[in-house]
Amino acid sequence: MQVVQSNQGFAPVTLDEAMRFSDMLAKSQMVPKAYQGKPEDVLVAVQWGRELGLAPLQALQNIACINGKPSVYGDAAMALVQASSVCENIEEFFENEDTSAMVAVCIARRKGRTPVTVKFSIDDAKRAGLWGKTGPWQQYPKRMMQMRARGFALRDAFPDVLKGLITAEEAQDYPTQGEKDITPPRPSNPLDALAPPAPTAAIQAPTEVAVDMVAGDVEVLPTEDSAPASAWILSVPGRPDQPVSDVDSWAASYLEMAEKVARAGKASAQKRLESIAALKESNAEMIKKLTTEKRMSMAQSMAKFIGPLKEAAQSEK
C-alpha cells in the first residue's frame, strides 16, 4: 500500500489505499473503542479530519459521531481555530465565578471582523435542562459551561474553519430520537447552594442601546432608573398581568414565555414570530428599564430559537 509520509504522519493517497488503511486501524486496540472493528467509520472520520486539517490519528481521537451527527471535541475545535491564519485571539473567562450567577464567556476575535462574544450562564443551562444532568454536567459543570460558550463562539466566528461541525460536548447533550428525558425537574448541583454575587452600582449613560428582541434591530431608547421590585410586571397578550419579584425573575419569565411560543409547533412559523413580536410590544415599558447588559443577554438567548424560526418562516413563503 502506497502512503504519503509527512509531519502529520501517514496518509493514504487513493480510495483503495484509504480502505485498506482504515481496515488496519479498525483492527488496532490503539484507536478509540467507537472505531474498533468499524473500518467504514474510520474511513469517514479520516476524511472529515482531512477536510478539517487533522492527521488520520488526530481525526480518530477528536472526531465523534454522536446521535448520528459528526462532531469535534472542544479542545480540537480550539486548536483548529488557533492554527488558522484568520484567527486573531480567543479569550475565555468566567463572570461571577463559583457563585449561583456564574457565566462562562468566550470572545472569538477574527482578523478584520467584529469580535464575537458568547455567554452561557447557569440560567441558560437550567433552561436547556442540562444543569444537574447525570454525567459531566454533575461532575464538571464549569467545564461544560465553558465548552458551550466556546462552541457557540467558535462556530459563529469561524464556520469556515470548523466546516459546520458542532462540538462533541454539545452533541452529547442532545437527546436521541425517542429518548425519554428522565432528568429530575429540579436537579441539584453544588453551585446552587452558593450565594449570588454582591450587587454593584450600575453606571448608566443618558441613553442606552436597546436590542430588538425579535428582529435583532438596534435602536436608541431613553434610559430610566432601575425599577423597584414591585414594578416588574410580565404582560402576556390575552392574559392577566403577572407581577414578578425582581428583574432577573422577569427576564427569565419573559424568555420562557417567548421560547414556548417559538416551540409551539401547530402554529406557522410566521404566526409564532408575530406572537413573539406582540409579547415584546406588550412589555416595551419593562424592556426600557433593563440595563444594556441585560438586554444584550436576553437577545443572545432568544437568538438561539428566533434564528431557526425566521428560517422556517422564509421556507413557508
C-alpha positions as a printed Julia matrix, in Angstrom:
317×3 Matrix{Float64}:
   0.0    0.0    0.0
   1.39   3.38  -1.01
   1.04   6.1    1.58
   2.41   9.61   1.89
   4.52  10.39   4.93
   4.72  13.94   6.26
   4.99  15.72   9.58
   1.33  14.76  10.06
   2.09  11.02   9.81
   0.92   8.6    7.13
  -1.95   9.45   4.79
  -3.36   7.19   2.06
  -3.45   8.52  -1.49
  -6.15   6.53  -3.31
  -9.56   5.27  -2.17
  -8.35   1.67  -2.23
  -5.39   2.58  -0.04
  -7.69   4.52   2.28
  -9.98   1.5    2.68
  -7.07  -0.81   3.45
  -5.59   1.78   5.8
  -8.96   2.11   7.6
  -9.27  -1.67   7.88
  -5.87  -1.86   9.55
  -6.71   0.9   12.01
 -10.07  -0.67  12.85
  -8.26  -3.86  13.93
  -5.97  -1.94  16.29
  -6.53  -1.6   20.03
  -4.83   1.8   19.9
  -7.8    3.62  18.35
 -10.88   4.68  20.36
 -13.31   1.82  21.05
 -16.01   3.51  18.97
 -13.88   2.86  15.86
 -12.58  -0.63  16.67
 -13.96  -3.16  14.2
 -15.63  -0.43  12.12
 -13.4    0.35   9.12
 -16.19   2.29   7.38
 -16.48   4.67  10.34
 -12.71   5.01  10.44
 -12.68   5.98   6.76
 -15.35   8.64   7.22
 -13.63  10.06  10.31
 -10.29  10.22   8.49
 -11.96  12.02   5.58
 -13.57  14.51   7.97
 -10.17  15.06   9.54
  -8.6   15.64   6.14
 -11.14  18.37   5.38
 -10.56  19.98   8.78
  -6.76  19.71   8.61
  -6.32  16.85  11.11
  -3.98  13.93  10.54
  -5.69  10.49  10.47
  -4.95   9.53  14.07
  -5.81  13.03  15.28
  -9.14  12.7   13.49
  -9.91   9.37  15.18
  -9.07  10.87  18.56
 -11.04  14.07  18.15
 -13.99  13.37  15.83
 -17.05  11.54  17.15
 -20.44  10.64  15.73
 -22.97  11.35  18.46
 -26.7   10.82  17.93
 -25.99  10.4   14.22
 -24.22  13.78  13.97
 -20.46  14.16  13.39
 -18.81  16.47  15.89
 -15.39  17.55  17.08
 -14.24  17.8   20.68
 -13.97  21.33  22.06
 -10.21  21.23  22.59
  -9.66  20.15  18.98
 -12.0   22.89  17.74
  -9.94  25.42  19.7
  -6.7   24.03  18.23
  -8.03  24.2   14.67
  -9.19  27.78  15.08
  -5.99  28.97  16.76
  -3.95  27.36  13.99
  -5.93  29.21  11.34
  -4.41  32.31   9.76
  -7.7   34.22  10.2
  -7.7   33.85  13.99
  -6.5   36.85  15.96
  -7.25  35.69  19.51
  -9.62  33.61  21.65
 -10.36  34.76  25.19
 -12.22  32.67  27.79
 -13.16  33.53  31.37
 -15.95  33.32  33.94
 -18.08  36.13  35.32
 -19.24  35.75  38.94
 -17.09  32.62  39.18
 -18.14  29.99  41.73
 -21.44  31.7   42.52
 -25.02  30.79  41.62
 -24.9   33.52  38.95
 -21.77  32.21  37.23
 -21.46  32.87  33.48
 -18.95  31.33  31.05
 -17.7   33.84  28.47
 -15.87  33.25  25.2
 -14.69  36.11  22.96
 -13.6   34.99  19.49
 -11.61  37.59  17.55
 -11.23  37.09  13.82
  -8.89  39.34  11.85
 -10.75  42.23  10.27
 -14.08  41.3   11.91
 -16.07  42.43  14.92
 -15.33  40.12  17.89
 -17.97  37.5   18.64
 -18.86  37.34  22.34
 -20.93  34.44  23.67
 -22.05  33.95  27.25
 -23.52  30.77  28.72
 -24.96  31.1   32.22
 -26.29  28.75  34.85
 -29.76  30.02  33.92
 -29.09  29.04  30.29
 -28.09  25.55  31.43
 -31.23  25.24  33.55
 -33.49  26.33  30.7
 -31.87  23.73  28.45
 -32.4   21.01  31.08
 -28.65  20.5   31.49
 -27.98  21.76  35.0
 -27.59  18.71  37.25
 -27.96  16.27  34.34
 -26.36  12.9   35.06
 -22.78  12.73  33.78
 -20.32  15.58  33.1
 -22.88  18.26  33.99
 -22.86  16.96  37.58
 -19.16  16.19  37.72
 -17.66  19.14  35.82
 -20.34  21.85  35.46
 -17.85  24.69  34.95
 -16.05  22.83  32.18
 -19.32  22.04  30.42
 -20.42  25.68  30.6
 -17.04  26.71  29.17
 -17.46  24.23  26.3
 -20.93  25.55  25.46
 -19.76  29.18  25.31
 -16.67  28.13  23.33
 -18.63  26.01  20.86
 -21.16  28.75  20.05
 -18.48  31.45  19.73
 -16.12  29.45  17.52
 -18.93  28.3   15.22
 -20.22  31.85  14.83
 -16.79  33.41  14.22
 -15.06  30.6   12.29
 -17.68  28.49  10.46
 -15.33  28.03   7.51
 -12.6   26.6    9.73
 -14.87  24.11  11.53
 -16.78  23.16   8.34
 -20.12  23.27  10.16
 -19.2   20.71  12.84
 -20.55  21.27  16.34
 -18.61  20.37  19.48
 -18.95  16.83  20.8
 -19.76  18.22  24.25
 -22.81  19.95  22.8
 -23.84  16.94  20.68
 -23.8   14.7   23.76
 -26.49  16.86  25.35
 -28.98  16.44  22.51
 -31.45  13.6   23.22
 -31.61  10.79  20.71
 -34.83  10.29  18.77
 -37.41   8.69  21.03
 -35.25   9.1   24.12
 -37.23   9.93  27.22
 -35.95  12.72  29.43
 -35.56  11.33  32.93
 -33.79  14.37  34.36
 -35.37  15.42  37.69
 -37.43  18.63  37.38
 -35.24  20.45  39.91
 -31.79  18.8   39.68
 -29.3   19.61  42.38
 -25.86  20.99  41.75
 -23.24  22.09  44.3
 -23.09  25.6   42.84
 -26.82  26.1   43.52
 -26.01  26.44  47.21
 -23.6   29.32  46.66
 -24.67  32.87  47.24
 -25.18  35.21  44.27
 -22.58  37.96  43.8
 -22.96  41.16  45.75
 -24.83  43.8   43.73
 -22.72  46.58  42.27
 -23.79  50.08  41.42
 -24.6   50.41  37.73
 -23.14  53.33  35.81
 -25.53  54.35  33.07
 -25.24  56.93  30.35
 -28.15  59.24  29.4
 -29.08  56.79  26.67
 -28.57  53.07  26.15
 -28.64  50.84  23.13
 -31.73  48.63  23.25
 -31.69  45.4   21.27
 -34.86  44.46  19.42
 -35.87  41.13  20.97
 -37.48  39.86  17.78
 -35.71  41.21  14.73
 -32.29  41.89  16.26
 -32.53  45.57  15.25
 -30.84  48.22  17.36
 -32.47  51.44  18.4
 -31.6   54.16  20.92
 -34.04  54.42  23.8
 -34.03  56.68  26.87
 -32.74  55.01  29.99
 -34.8   55.01  33.16
 -33.66  54.26  36.68
 -33.93  50.64  37.73
 -37.47  49.93  38.85
 -38.27  48.72  42.37
 -39.04  45.03  42.79
 -42.8   45.59  42.85
 -42.7   47.34  39.48
 -41.73  44.31  37.41
 -44.79  43.08  35.53
 -44.88  40.43  32.81
 -47.58  41.24  30.3
 -48.83  38.38  28.11
 -51.44  39.29  25.45
 -54.8   37.79  26.33
 -53.84  37.03  29.93
 -53.83  38.99  33.21
 -50.59  40.79  34.02
 -48.24  38.78  36.2
 -46.31  40.62  38.97
 -42.7   39.37  39.25
 -40.43  39.77  42.25
 -37.33  41.2   40.54
 -35.68  41.95  37.21
 -33.93  38.58  36.92
 -37.17  36.7   37.52
 -38.92  38.93  34.98
 -36.24  38.3   32.35
 -36.36  34.54  32.96
 -40.17  34.51  32.72
 -40.11  36.58  29.53
 -37.57  34.26  27.89
 -39.5   31.18  28.97
 -42.74  32.56  27.51
 -41.05  33.6   24.24
 -39.46  30.18  23.86
 -42.77  28.42  24.5
 -44.31  30.47  21.71
 -41.37  29.7   19.41
 -41.66  25.96  20.07
 -45.45  25.84  19.53
 -45.36  23.51  16.56
 -49.01  23.7   15.5
 -48.89  27.37  14.5
 -46.98  28.51  11.42
 -43.51  29.96  11.93
 -44.7   33.38  10.75
 -47.6   33.3   13.23
 -45.22  32.43  16.05
 -42.94  35.32  15.1
 -45.93  37.65  15.18
 -46.89  36.36  18.64
 -43.36  36.96  19.93
 -43.47  40.47  18.47
 -46.78  41.05  20.29
 -45.19  39.82  23.53
 -42.32  42.28  23.05
 -44.7   45.16  22.36
 -46.76  44.36  25.47
 -43.61  44.52  27.59
 -41.99  47.52  25.93
 -42.03  49.6   29.12
 -40.36  46.83  31.12
 -37.7   46.32  28.42
 -36.83  50.03  28.58
 -36.0   49.62  32.26
 -33.44  46.89  31.64
 -29.74  47.65  31.54
 -27.91  47.32  28.25
 -26.13  44.19  29.51
 -29.42  42.55  30.43
 -30.96  43.4   27.04
 -27.96  42.01  25.22
 -28.0   38.83  27.29
 -31.7   38.29  26.6
 -31.28  38.99  22.89
 -28.47  36.46  22.76
 -30.61  33.81  24.47
 -33.54  34.47  22.15
 -31.38  34.31  19.04
 -30.95  30.58  19.64
 -34.59  29.92  18.76
 -35.55  33.08  16.85
 -32.95  32.42  14.12
 -34.27  28.95  13.18
 -37.83  30.26  13.44
 -37.1   33.0   10.9
 -35.56  30.46   8.54
 -38.68  28.31   8.87
 -40.86  31.33   8.12
 -38.85  32.03   4.96
 -39.3   28.44   3.77
 -43.06  28.74   4.27
 -43.29  31.55   1.72
